[in-house]
Amino acid sequence: MLDIRAQIAAELDLNPSIVQNVLDLFAEGATIPFIARYRKERTDEMNEIVLRELEERFTYLTELAARKESIISSIESQDKLTPELRAKIENCLLKTEIEDLYLPYKPKRRTRATIAREKGLEPLAELIRSLNNPSAKPLELEPEAAKYIDEEKGVKTAAEALAGASDIIAESIADKANLRAYIREYIQSEGQFISKIKDDVPEGSTKFEMYRKYSAPVSKVAPHNLLALFRGETEKVLSLDLEFSEDDIYDYLATQEIKTKVPAIRDFYQAMLKDAFNRLMKTSLVNEVRAESKLQADIGSISNFETNLRELLLSAPAGMKPTLAIDPGFRSGCKVAVLSETGQFLAYEAVFPHQSANQRQQAANTVKQFIKKYNIQLIAIGNGTAGRETDQFVIETIADLEPKPIKVMVNESGASIYSASEVAISEFPDLDITVRGAISIGRRLQDPLAELVKIDPKSIGVGQYQHDVDQKLLRKKLDDTVESCVNYVGVDLNTASKELLTFVSGLTPTIANNIIAYRNENGAFKNRKQLLKVAKLGPKAFEQAAGFLRIRDGENPLDNTAVHPESYPILAAIAKDVNIPLTEPTKLGSQLKQTDIKKYITDTIGEPTLRDIIGELEKPGRDPRAEFKYATFKEGIQEITDLVVGMELEGTVTNVANFGAFVDIGVHQDGLVHISQLSDTFVSDPNQIVKVGQVVKVKVLEVNAQLKRISLTMKTGATQTERPSPQPAERSPKPQLSSAKPSKLVTKTQPVQESNQPATLADLQRKFGKKK
């Protein structure tokens, strides 16, 4: 049977012993963030990206091995397992290959071939097979077939006998693994997706208009295009076909299966092969290619979603400062909530600045009172309906204040989802849903990661076709992304919510609840050791979680760093040697930089861990996220009708897709910077240029107020003002989560190719550019 460890090592170009170390750690219950951060000696400093690829390939090959055992057992029970067949099955690396090999032995329903065998036509089929050879002598089939006429069995004519024999041979040929593999690959490489809008759908009346007469190669269709095609088909707007040259398939089958020169046998085989393909192979193979194409489109879309989500979660926090949060509204008013520097809800008031001059003045007075009473340093304004109008109101209100609070427009996508969620209800059972929304907006400004983990990532608004892709795969990849980001940043043990704690390495929802309960009953944690007093948090969970949990102003300054408690003893010994107390971690870190750390290497703590410790001690408690920056929207530009071609603006990237990036410029409708307008040079992947949350300068290219379409450019004269935030791990290509064998790890992300007929600007904006 296949050596999974050796296979993964070969595919990913890794040392087999290192692969075994990682697999052992997985078996011990270690999480990927923990392994990547605290077991570098055992993994040769493997990063999270490679660890996840290894995990996914291990899962795939393990499932494949189980399937192999099941198939071998099934064929063996039929007394049809040969040494050659066993070897082929055991050496398979793809699920499609193994299913092709199993197909001839797979129990079938009653088929035409089954019925033909029941009629006693198997000998006739064998005769015809025997005649299919280069040395066969001329022979007429009708007389031979006539010998099998048997009205009792339902064979009334020689033609019926030949038809039955054809069914038997056709089924055996349709089950051949090598033929199916070739045809499948041919369709994938040469096929075309062809779509048409149905006749009863008037022109210009559907969001799928660009697909009215559309074609794209199966091998090159862009993920967003294919997902749109499948959605249009599901909604019965589009008819979608996968077209290819069937004549090429017939020619291929003939060259593979027809060996004789006898005209009668050749004619029989040519007809039979066409029947075998059209009746027994075409539909299943086309469906397999469609499914594989859909999976690849899902992976591309999910990968894009992952990237956007990571950037959003790692957006720079404005900091834990007293905050005034405003959920804007016209008729229903603006909901104003006050939050403390720890995000605690303090006060609330509804104000109505957009209805009359008197009410506007009252609203201004209320806002000023809140600012003075609570020493407000941040003002968070939701960017939805009435957002820009409320922004202008706040500008006027704080114009004469000194010092002025920092005012920021906050993307409120998903805030309404949070407001009505069980999480929000449990946090604020006595508050109205609108107040919860304002609180969420304010907390997003203080710490985006801590607040956004409470919301289903699909509701945050940074994905493409997230409801059309494989939901199980989407959930896993997004959960992996959230887990990665949470552990990369670290969590304040004394302020973290249950939702945030749940994503910490080694912690389950139950343990997270127990931590909150312990904290509520006993007060703030003073040291990491207290975690062992939490119900159901045993030594293994402590090992996995402790390094990612921070305690500010605790008894041990190391508890506010990413230094793992298992390294405290060696660090204490080092501190003693250099005569610097552990209570002065920064000074100790500086001294260690000048010390030969190799002499402190042990069997369990090597140079990589010691380097990490030094880095932590240099800046204990630091936040690895980027410095906080925000876009300043141009005053007087509040509606799409205020825009003028050529106008230069500042905005924030809200979504990055395969075809470009959407930018919030403060007019209720995101503008699109098409991939061709992202840079003066050619761009194959928008993520190489822009990231979600990035502040950019853009120039208006086109405005269509009726269609709510804004075209922007970032070419010369409109440059970026902020580079992307740091990442938990270096980027490397996403593993191919499909039946395809993964290629060896490379250093560059492979861009997704656009189709030959890219979406029009109007279509793209209708699908992706609207505010949530």
C-alpha positions in Angstrom: 0.0 0.0 0.0 1.1 3.6 -0.6 3.4 5.1 2.0 1.5 8.3 2.7 4.4 10.0 4.5 6.8 9.4 1.7 4.3 10.5 -0.9 3.6 13.8 0.8 7.3 14.4 1.3 7.9 13.8 -2.5 4.9 16.0 -3.5 5.8 18.9 -1.3 9.6 18.5 -1.5 10.0 18.0 2.2 12.2 15.8 4.4 10.3 12.5 5.2 11.4 12.7 8.8 10.0 16.3 9.1 6.7 15.1 7.5 6.5 12.3 10.1 7.2 14.8 12.9 4.3 17.0 11.7 2.0 13.9 11.4 3.0 12.9 14.9 2.1 16.3 16.3 -1.3 16.2 14.5 -1.9 12.8 16.1 -1.0 14.3 19.5 -3.7 16.9 19.1 -1.5 19.9 18.3 -3.0 22.7 16.3 -1.4 24.3 13.3 -0.9 27.7 14.9 0.8 26.0 17.9 3.0 23.8 15.7 4.0 26.8 13.5 4.8 29.0 16.5 6.2 26.7 19.2 7.5 23.5 17.4 9.8 25.0 14.9 12.6 22.6 15.8 10.5 19.6 14.9 9.2 21.0 11.6 12.3 22.8 10.3 10.4 26.1 10.8 7.5 25.1 8.5 5.0 28.0 8.2 1.2 27.7 8.5 0.6 27.7 4.7 2.7 24.6 4.2 1.4 22.9 7.4 -2.2 23.4 6.1 -1.3 22.0 2.7 0.4 19.0 4.4 -2.7 18.5 6.5 -5.1 18.7 3.6 -3.0 16.2 1.5 -2.7 13.8 4.4 -6.5 13.9 4.8 -7.0 13.3 1.1 -4.5 10.4 0.9 -5.9 8.9 4.1 -9.4 8.9 2.7 -8.1 7.5 -0.6 -6.4 4.7 1.3 -9.6 3.8 3.1 -11.4 3.8 -0.3 -8.7 1.5 -1.8 -9.2 -1.0 1.0 -13.0 -1.0 0.4 -12.6 -1.4 -3.3 -10.0 -4.2 -3.1 -12.3 -6.1 -0.6 -15.3 -5.7 -3.0 -13.4 -7.0 -6.1 -11.8 -9.8 -4.0 -15.2 -11.0 -2.9 -16.1 -11.3 -6.6 -13.0 -13.5 -7.2 -11.8 -11.0 -9.8 -8.8 -9.4 -8.1 -5.6 -10.0 -10.0 -2.1 -9.1 -8.8 -1.9 -6.5 -11.6 -5.3 -4.9 -10.7 -4.3 -4.8 -7.0 -1.0 -3.1 -7.9 -2.9 -0.5 -10.0 -5.3 0.2 -7.2 -2.7 0.5 -4.6 -0.6 2.9 -6.7 -3.4 5.3 -7.4 -3.0 8.8 -6.2 -6.4 10.3 -7.4 -9.9 9.4 -6.4 -11.1 9.7 -10.0 -8.5 7.1 -11.1 -9.5 4.6 -8.5 -13.2 5.0 -9.2 -12.4 4.4 -12.9 -10.6 1.2 -12.1 -13.5 0.0 -9.9 -16.2 0.8 -12.4 -16.2 -2.6 -14.2 -16.6 -4.4 -10.9 -19.0 -2.0 -9.2 -22.4 -3.5 -8.6 -24.8 -2.0 -11.3 -28.5 -1.7 -11.6 -30.1 -3.9 -14.3 -28.7 -2.5 -17.6 -29.2 -3.3 -21.3 -26.1 -5.4 -21.1 -27.5 -7.3 -18.2 -30.7 -8.0 -20.1 -28.6 -9.1 -23.1 -26.7 -11.6 -21.0 -30.0 -12.9 -19.6 -31.0 -13.6 -23.2 -27.9 -15.7 -23.7 -26.0 -13.3 -26.0 -22.7 -13.2 -24.1 -21.2 -16.0 -26.4 -22.1 -13.9 -29.5 -20.4 -10.9 -27.9 -17.3 -13.0 -27.2 -17.3 -14.2 -30.8 -17.4 -10.7 -32.1 -14.6 -9.7 -29.8 -12.5 -12.6 -31.0 -13.0 -11.5 -34.6 -11.7 -8.0 -33.8 -8.0 -8.7 -34.6 -5.7 -8.0 -37.5 -5.7 -11.6 -38.7 -9.4 -12.1 -38.7 -10.9 -13.5 -41.9 -13.9 -11.9 -43.7 -17.2 -12.9 -42.1 -20.8 -11.9 -42.3 -22.3 -11.3 -38.8 -26.0 -11.9 -39.7 -25.7 -15.6 -40.1 -23.8 -16.0 -36.9 -26.3 -13.8 -35.0 -29.2 -15.8 -36.4 -28.0 -18.8 -34.4 -29.0 -16.9 -31.2 -32.6 -16.2 -32.2 -34.8 -17.5 -29.3 -38.3 -16.0 -29.1 -38.8 -17.5 -25.5 -35.8 -15.4 -24.4 -37.0 -12.4 -26.4 -34.5 -12.5 -29.3 -36.8 -12.5 -32.4 -34.3 -11.5 -35.1 -30.6 -11.6 -35.9 -30.6 -7.8 -35.7 -31.9 -8.0 -32.1 -29.1 -10.5 -31.3 -26.5 -8.2 -32.7 -27.9 -5.2 -30.8 -27.7 -7.2 -27.5 -24.1 -8.2 -28.2 -23.3 -4.6 -29.0 -24.8 -3.6 -25.6 -22.5 -6.1 -23.8 -19.4 -5.0 -25.6 -20.3 -1.3 -25.3 -20.7 -1.5 -21.5 -17.3 -3.2 -21.1 -15.6 -0.5 -23.2 -17.4 2.3 -21.4 -16.0 0.9 -18.1 -12.4 1.0 -19.3 -10.3 3.3 -17.0 -7.8 4.4 -19.6 -10.5 5.5 -22.1 -12.5 7.4 -19.5 -9.3 9.1 -18.3 -8.3 10.2 -21.8 -11.8 11.5 -22.7 -12.2 13.3 -19.4 -8.8 15.1 -20.0 -9.8 15.9 -23.6 -13.0 17.6 -22.5 -11.1 19.5 -19.8 -8.5 20.7 -22.3 -10.5 21.2 -25.4 -14.1 21.8 -24.2 -15.9 25.1 -24.2 -18.6 26.4 -21.9 -21.4 27.9 -24.1 -24.2 29.8 -22.6 -27.4 31.5 -24.0 -30.1 33.4 -22.3 -33.4 31.7 -22.6 -35.8 33.1 -25.2 -38.4 34.2 -22.7 -36.0 36.6 -21.0 -36.1 40.1 -22.6 -32.8 41.7 -23.5 -31.4 44.0 -20.8 -33.7 42.6 -18.1 -31.3 40.3 -16.3 -28.0 40.6 -14.4 -26.7 37.8 -16.6 -26.9 39.9 -19.7 -23.2 39.4 -20.5 -23.8 35.7 -20.8 -26.4 36.0 -23.5 -24.0 34.7 -26.1 -20.9 33.6 -24.1 -18.2 31.1 -24.5 -15.1 30.3 -22.6 -12.6 27.4 -22.6 -13.1 24.9 -19.8 -9.4 25.1 -19.0 -9.4 28.9 -18.7 -12.8 30.1 -17.5 -12.4 32.5 -14.6 -13.9 31.4 -11.3 -16.4 34.3 -11.0 -17.6 33.7 -14.6 -18.2 30.0 -14.1 -20.0 30.5 -10.8 -22.2 33.2 -12.5 -22.9 30.7 -15.3 -24.0 28.0 -12.8 -26.1 30.5 -10.9 -27.8 31.6 -14.0 -28.5 28.0 -15.0 -29.9 27.3 -11.5 -32.2 30.3 -11.7 -33.4 29.1 -15.1 -32.2 32.2 -16.9 -29.4 30.6 -18.8 -28.9 27.4 -20.7 -25.4 26.2 -20.3 -23.7 23.5 -22.4 -20.3 22.0 -22.4 -19.3 21.5 -26.1 -16.4 19.7 -27.7 -15.7 17.7 -30.9 -17.4 14.3 -30.6 -15.8 13.3 -33.9 -12.4 13.5 -32.2 -13.7 11.2 -29.5 -15.1 8.7 -32.0 -11.7 8.7 -33.9 -9.8 8.2 -30.7 -12.1 5.3 -29.6 -11.7 3.7 -33.1 -7.9 3.9 -33.0 -7.9 2.3 -29.5 -10.5 -0.4 -30.0 -10.8 -1.4 -33.7 -8.1 -3.9 -34.6 -9.6 -5.7 -37.6 -9.8 -4.8 -41.3 -12.9 -6.8 -41.9 -15.6 -4.3 -43.1 -18.5 -6.0 -41.3 -16.7 -6.1 -37.9 -15.3 -2.5 -38.4 -18.8 -1.3 -39.1 -20.2 -3.1 -36.1 -17.5 -1.6 -33.8 -17.9 1.9 -35.1 -21.6 1.9 -34.5 -21.1 0.3 -31.1 -18.4 2.8 -30.0 -20.6 5.7 -30.8 -23.4 4.1 -28.7 -20.9 3.4 -25.9 -19.8 7.0 -25.8 -23.2 8.7 -26.3 -25.2 6.4 -24.1 -22.8 5.3 -21.4 -19.9 7.7 -21.2 -20.8 11.2 -22.3 -23.2 12.3 -19.6 -21.2 11.0 -16.7 -17.9 12.4 -18.0 -19.4 15.8 -18.8 -20.9 15.9 -15.4 -17.5 15.0 -13.9 -15.8 17.7 -15.8 -18.5 20.2 -14.8 -18.1 19.1 -11.1 -14.3 19.4 -11.3 -14.6 22.8 -13.0 -17.0 23.9 -10.3 -14.7 22.7 -7.6 -11.8 24.6 -9.1 -14.0 27.7 -9.3 -15.0 27.2 -5.7 -11.4 27.0 -4.7 -10.5 30.1 -6.6 -13.4 32.0 -5.1 -12.8 30.7 -1.6 -9.1 31.6 -1.9 -10.0 35.1 -2.8 -12.4 35.2 0.1 -9.7 33.9 2.4 -7.3 36.7 1.3 -9.9 39.4 1.8 -11.0 38.1 5.1 -7.4 37.9 6.4 -6.7 41.5 5.4 -10.0 42.7 7.0 -9.4 40.8 10.3 -5.9 42.1 10.5 -6.9 45.7 9.8 -5.1 48.0 12.1 -7.0 48.8 15.3 -7.6 52.4 16.2 -6.9 51.3 19.8 -8.9 50.8 23.0 -9.9 54.4 23.6 -13.2 55.9 24.7 -15.4 55.8 21.6 -18.6 57.4 20.3 -20.3 55.0 17.9 -23.0 56.2 15.5 -25.3 54.0 13.4 -26.7 56.6 10.9 -30.3 56.9 9.7 -32.6 59.5 8.3 -36.2 59.0 9.4 -35.4 56.6 12.3 -32.6 58.9 13.5 -29.0 58.1 14.3 -28.3 55.7 17.2 -25.4 57.0 19.3 -23.6 54.6 21.7 -20.8 55.4 24.1 -18.1 52.7 24.7 -15.3 52.7 27.3 -11.6 52.1 26.4 -12.3 48.4 27.0 -15.3 48.4 24.7 -17.8 48.4 27.5 -21.2 49.9 26.7 -21.8 53.0 28.8 -24.6 55.1 27.3 -27.0 55.5 24.4 -29.2 58.1 22.8 -31.1 58.4 19.5 -30.6 61.8 17.7 -32.3 63.2 14.6 -29.8 65.5 12.8 -31.4 65.1 9.4 -35.0 66.2 9.9 -35.1 69.9 11.1 -32.7 72.6 12.1 -33.9 72.4 15.7 -33.4 68.7 15.9 -30.0 69.0 14.3 -29.0 71.5 17.0 -30.3 69.2 19.7 -28.4 66.3 18.2 -25.2 68.4 18.1 -25.6 69.2 21.8 -26.1 65.6 22.7 -23.0 64.5 20.8 -20.9 67.3 22.4 -22.1 66.4 25.9 -21.1 62.7 25.3 -17.7 63.8 24.0 -17.0 65.9 27.1 -18.5 63.6 29.7 -16.7 60.5 28.5 -13.5 62.1 27.2 -14.3 60.6 23.7 -11.2 60.1 21.5 -12.7 58.2 18.6 -15.9 58.6 16.7 -17.0 55.7 14.6 -19.7 56.4 11.9 -21.3 53.5 10.0 -21.0 53.9 6.2 -24.5 52.7 5.3 -27.6 54.8 4.6 -27.1 58.4 5.8 -23.5 57.7 6.5 -22.0 60.6 4.6 -24.7 63.0 5.7 -24.0 62.0 9.3 -20.3 62.4 8.7 -20.8 66.0 7.6 -23.0 66.6 10.7 -20.2 65.3 13.0 -17.6 67.5 11.1 -19.7 70.6 11.9 -20.4 69.5 15.5 -16.8 69.0 16.5 -15.4 71.9 14.4 -14.8 74.1 17.5 -13.7 71.3 19.9 -10.1 71.0 21.0 -8.7 68.4 21.0 -10.9 66.9 18.3 -11.7 63.2 18.5 -10.5 61.1 15.5 -13.5 60.6 13.2 -13.6 57.5 11.0 -16.2 56.0 8.6 -16.5 52.3 9.5 -17.6 49.6 7.1 -20.8 48.3 8.7 -21.3 45.2 6.5 -22.8 42.4 8.7 -23.6 44.7 11.6 -27.3 44.1 11.3 -26.6 40.3 11.2 -24.7 40.6 14.5 -27.4 42.8 16.0 -30.0 40.0 15.7 -27.7 37.1 16.5 -27.7 35.0 19.6 -24.2 36.4 20.4 -25.5 39.9 20.5 -28.6 38.9 22.5 -26.5 37.1 25.1 -24.1 40.2 25.3 -26.9 42.8 25.5 -30.2 41.1 26.3 -31.8 44.3 27.4 -30.8 46.5 24.5 -32.7 47.2 21.3 -31.3 45.7 18.1 -30.4 49.1 16.7 -28.2 49.9 19.8 -26.4 46.6 19.4 -25.6 47.6 15.8 -24.1 50.9 16.9 -22.0 49.1 19.6 -20.6 46.7 17.0 -19.6 49.6 14.7 -17.7 51.3 17.5 -16.0 48.1 18.6 -14.9 47.4 15.0 -13.0 50.6 15.1 -11.4 49.9 18.4 -10.4 46.3 17.5 -11.7 44.9 14.2 -10.5 41.3 14.9 -12.1 41.0 18.3 -15.5 42.2 16.9 -15.6 40.6 13.5 -15.1 37.1 14.9 -18.6 37.3 16.2 -20.1 37.5 12.7 -20.4 34.7 10.2 -17.6 35.6 7.7 -20.0 35.2 4.8 -21.9 38.2 6.1 -18.9 40.5 6.2 -19.1 41.3 2.5 -15.6 40.5 1.2 -16.4 37.4 -0.8 -17.5 36.4 -4.3 -20.4 34.1 -4.8 -20.0 32.8 -1.3 -23.4 31.2 -1.3 -22.7 29.3 -4.5 -19.5 27.6 -3.5 -19.0 24.3 -1.6 -20.3 25.4 1.9 -18.4 22.7 3.8 -15.1 23.7 2.2 -15.9 27.4 2.6 -16.6 27.0 6.3 -13.3 25.1 6.9 -11.2 27.6 5.0 -12.7 30.6 6.6 -12.5 29.1 10.1 -8.8 28.3 9.4 -8.3 31.9 8.4 -9.9 33.3 11.5 -8.0 30.8 13.7 -4.8 31.9 12.0 -5.4 35.6 12.5 -6.6 35.3 16.1 -3.5 33.3 17.1 -1.2 35.5 15.1 -2.3 38.6 17.0 -2.9 37.0 20.4 -5.8 37.5 22.8 -6.2 39.5 26.0 -7.3 36.8 28.4 -9.1 39.3 30.7 -11.2 41.1 28.0 -11.7 38.5 25.3 -15.2 37.4 24.4 -16.3 33.8 24.2 -16.3 34.0 20.4 -12.7 35.3 20.3 -11.5 32.7 22.8 -13.1 29.9 20.8 -10.6 30.5 18.0 -7.6 30.3 20.3 -5.4 27.2 19.7 -6.6 24.3 21.9 -9.8 26.0 23.2 -13.3 24.6 22.5 -16.5 26.6 22.9 -17.1 24.8 26.2 -13.7 25.8 27.6 -14.1 29.3 26.3 -17.4 29.6 28.3 -15.7 28.1 31.3 -12.9 30.8 31.1 -15.5 33.5 31.0 -17.3 31.9 34.0 -14.1 31.7 36.0 -13.2 35.3 35.2 -16.7 36.5 36.3 -16.4 34.6 39.5 -12.8 35.1 40.5 -11.9 38.4 38.8 -9.2 39.0 36.3 -6.5 36.4 35.7 -3.3 37.4 37.3 -1.1 34.7 35.7 -1.3 32.0 33.0 -1.1 29.2 35.6 -4.6 30.1 36.8 -5.9 28.7 33.5 -5.3 25.2 34.9 -8.0 25.9 37.4 -10.6 26.4 34.7 -13.0 23.5 34.3 -12.1 21.1 31.5 -8.9 23.0 30.6 -6.3 20.3 31.2 -2.5 20.2 30.5 -2.9 19.6 26.8 -5.3 22.5 26.3 -3.0 24.6 28.4 0.0 23.7 26.3 -1.8 24.6 23.1 -3.4 27.8 24.3 -1.2 29.5 26.9 1.3 31.1 24.5 -1.5 32.9 22.6 -3.2 34.3 25.7 -2.0 37.6 27.1 -2.3 39.0 30.6 -1.6 42.7 30.8 -0.3 44.1 34.2 -0.2 40.5 35.6 2.2 39.0 38.1 4.7 37.8 35.5 5.6 40.2 32.6 6.3 37.2 30.4 2.5 36.5 30.5 2.0 39.5 28.3 4.2 38.1 25.6 4.1 35.2 23.1 6.8 33.4 25.1 5.4 30.1 26.0 5.3 29.1 29.7 7.3 26.0 28.8 10.2 28.3 28.0 10.1 30.2 31.2 12.7 28.0 33.1 15.3 28.4 30.4 14.6 32.1 30.2 15.0 32.4 34.0 18.4 30.6 33.8 19.5 33.0 31.0 18.3 36.1 33.0 20.3 34.9 36.0 23.4 34.4 33.8 23.2 38.0 32.4 22.2 39.4 35.8 19.0 41.1 34.5 15.7 40.3 36.2 12.7 38.9 34.2 10.8 42.0 35.4 12.8 44.0 32.8 12.0 42.0 29.6 13.0 44.8 27.2 16.4 45.2 28.7 16.8 41.4 28.9 15.9 41.1 25.2 18.5 43.7 24.2 21.2 41.9 26.2 20.3 38.5 24.7 20.9 40.0 21.2 24.5 40.4 22.2 24.7 36.9 23.8 25.7 33.7 22.1 22.3 32.0 22.5 23.5 28.7 21.0 24.9 27.7 24.4 21.3 27.6 25.8 20.0 25.2 23.2 18.5 22.0 24.8 16.8 18.9 23.4 13.5 20.7 23.3 14.4 24.4 22.8 16.5 25.2 19.8 17.8 28.3 18.1 14.5 29.2 16.3 12.6 29.3 19.6 15.4 31.3 21.2 15.3 33.8 18.4 11.5 34.2 18.8 12.0 34.7 22.5 14.5 37.5 21.9 12.1 39.2 19.4 9.3 39.0 22.0 11.3 40.5 24.7 12.4 43.4 22.6 8.8 44.6 22.3 6.7 42.8 24.9 3.0 43.0 24.4 3.3 44.5 21.0 0.5 44.3 18.5 1.8 42.8 15.2 -0.8 44.6 13.1 0.0 47.7 11.1 -0.2 51.3 12.2 -3.8 52.6 12.2 -4.6 54.8 9.2 -8.0 55.9 7.7 -9.3 57.4 4.6 -10.4 61.0 4.5 -13.4 61.5 2.3 -13.6 64.6 0.2 -16.0 67.2 1.8 -19.0 68.1 -0.3 -18.9 64.7 -2.1 -21.8 62.7 -0.6 -23.8 61.3 -3.5 -22.9 59.7 -6.8 -24.2 62.8 -8.5 -21.5 64.9 -6.8 -18.8 63.0 -8.7 -17.1 64.5 -11.8 -14.8 62.7 -14.2 -11.2 63.5 -13.4 -11.9 64.1 -9.7 -9.2 62.7 -7.4 -10.4 61.1 -4.2 -9.2 59.1 -1.3 -11.0 55.8 -0.3 -10.8 52.5 1.3 -10.6 49.1 -0.5 -13.7 47.1 0.5 -13.4 44.0 -1.7 -10.8 42.5 -4.0 -12.0 40.3 -6.8 -10.3 38.5 -9.7 -11.3 41.3 -12.0 -10.3 44.3 -9.8 -11.0 46.1 -6.6 -14.0 48.0 -5.1 -13.3 51.2 -3.3 -15.5 53.1 -0.9 -15.2 56.8 -1.7 -18.0 58.0 0.5 -21.0 58.1 -1.9 -23.0 55.0 -0.8 -21.8 53.1 -3.9 -18.4 51.5 -4.2 -16.5 52.3 -7.3 -14.7 49.7 -9.3 -11.0 49.9 -10.2 -10.8 47.3 -12.9 -7.7 45.1 -13.0 -6.5 47.0 -16.1 -6.7 50.3 -14.0 -4.8 49.2 -10.9 -1.4 50.0 -12.2 0.6 51.5 -15.1 2.1 48.0 -15.5 0.3 44.7 -16.3 -1.4 43.1 -13.3 -2.3 39.4 -13.3 -3.5 39.3 -9.7 -5.2 42.3 -8.0 -4.1 41.0 -4.6 -0.5 41.9 -5.6 -1.5 45.6 -5.8 -4.3 46.1 -3.2 -5.7 44.6 -0.1 -9.0 44.9 1.8 -8.9 47.8 4.2 -6.1 49.6 2.3 -6.3 53.3 1.9 -5.8 54.4 -1.8 -6.0 57.4 -4.0 -8.2 57.1 -7.1 -9.3 59.2 -10.0 -12.9 59.1 -11.4 -13.0 57.7 -14.9 -16.7 57.3 -15.5 -19.9 57.9 -13.7 -23.4 56.6 -14.5 -25.8 57.8 -11.8 -28.8 55.9 -13.3 -27.0 52.5 -13.2 -25.1 53.5 -10.0 -21.9 52.7 -11.7 -18.5 54.3 -10.9 -15.3 53.5 -12.7 -12.1 54.5 -11.0 -8.4 54.3 -11.8 -5.2 54.0 -9.8 -2.9 54.7 -12.6 -0.3 57.5 -12.6 -1.6 60.4 -10.6 -3.6 58.2 -8.2 -1.1 56.2 -6.1 -1.5 54.1 -3.0 -1.1 55.8 0.4 -0.8 52.7 2.5 0.8 49.3 2.0 -0.8 46.1 3.2 -0.7 44.9 6.8 1.7 42.2 7.9 0.6 38.6 7.5 0.7 35.6 10.0 2.8 33.6 7.5 4.5 34.2 4.2 2.3 33.7 1.2 2.5 30.6 -0.9 0.2 28.9 -3.3 -3.1 27.4 -2.2 -3.2 23.6 -2.3 -5.4 22.2 -5.0 -8.2 20.7 -3.0 -9.4 18.4 -5.8 -8.7 15.1 -7.3 -5.7 16.5 -9.0 -2.3 15.6 -7.8 -0.7 18.7 -6.2 2.4 20.1 -7.8 5.5 20.7 -5.7 5.5 23.8 -3.6 6.6 26.9 -5.4 7.2 30.5 -4.3 4.8 32.4 -6.5 1.0 32.4 -6.4 -0.4 31.3 -9.7 -2.8 33.9 -11.0 -6.3 32.9 -12.1 -6.7 33.5 -15.8 -9.5 35.7 -17.0 -11.8 34.3 -19.7 -11.6 35.6 -23.2 -14.8 37.5 -22.7 -14.5 39.4 -19.4 -17.5 40.8 -17.6 -18.6 44.3 -18.5 -18.2 47.0 -15.9 -21.9 47.3 -15.4 -22.3 43.6 -14.8 -19.4 43.4 -12.4 -20.7 46.3 -10.4 -24.3 45.0 -10.3 -23.0 41.8 -8.8 -20.3 43.0 -6.4 -20.4 46.7 -6.0 -23.5 47.4 -4.0 -23.4 48.3 -0.4 -24.6 45.6 2.1 
